[in-house]
Amino acid sequence: MRLAEVGYPVTPKIARHQVFRFCEANNIPHKFQIEKETAGKAWFKLFRKRNPELSIRKAQNMDPARAQKLNKYIVNDYFTKLESILDEMDLKNKPERIFNMDEKGCRLTLHHQQIVLAKRV
């Protein structure tokens, strides 16, 4: 659920597709839909039962004016998480594995995919 923590929650469709790809890449036997390259809806339903800490929520568009407002808490939280990820992935000593991007590359609003998978709070 790391993606949800950094602002890119996973939709059930994406989760089902990634599970299919994982099984294929690791030669794990499955009965998923090969022609659609996705795990089935029943698999996802059972996955949610096995992981009650996950929930389905509707994404909400954020007012652009609100999105532009930054505060100390948000900025500090971002850098705390960034520091943790850099440490966890041992990237501080590997600058060649760190890439730069600006806000033009960030998706700030969710449009058509309205259902997301996230941890319960």
Secondary structure as UniProt FT lines:
FT   HELIX           2..5
FT   TURN            6..7
FT   HELIX           12..25
FT   TURN            26..27
FT   TURN            34..37
FT   HELIX           41..50
FT   TURN            52..53
FT   STRAND          54..58
FT   HELIX           64..68
FT   HELIX           72..88
FT   TURN            89..90
FT   TURN            92..93
FT   HELIX           95..97
FT   HELIX           103..105
FT   STRAND          115..119
//
